[in-house]
């Protein structure tokens, strides 16, 4: 078993012997939902901040972050960026 982000880099003899299973990632709207309901509160708590409703990131900023900086299938890099943002608040 192996994983690849780009199938064009796999040599043709190896590719011919593989069974390729494509797994889709989160959609843009799913990432926004995960950000708002899970990642943001967790990042605020990890930064030692209180009152979750007091700290906001604009919707435009979240959209740009997801579209331009966190384009992988999961939300791991989005979590890293959000943690970094809220750690700078203090």
C-alpha positions, 0 to 999 in steps of 0.5 A, a space after each residue: 500500500 502506498 499513497 501519492 498526491 500526483 500519479 504522473 510521477 509513478 513509473 508506468 510499469 509500477 502504475 500498471 500493477 497498481 489498483 488506484 483508489 482515489 479518496 476525495 478530501 473535504 469540500 470548501 464548505 466542509 472546511 469552513 464548518 470544521 474551522 468554525 465549530 472545531 478548529 477555532 474554539 480549540 485554537 483559542 483554548 490552546 492559546 490560553 484565551 478566554 471568551 470564544 465569542 470575543 475573537 473573530 477572523 473575518 470570513 474573507 480571511 478564512 476563505 482566502 486561507 482555505 483557498 490559497 494556503 490550505 489546499 490539501 484534502 484534510 484540515 491539518 495545515 488549516 489547523 496549524 495556521 489557525 493555531 499560529 494566528 491565535 497564538 499571536 493575539 497575546 
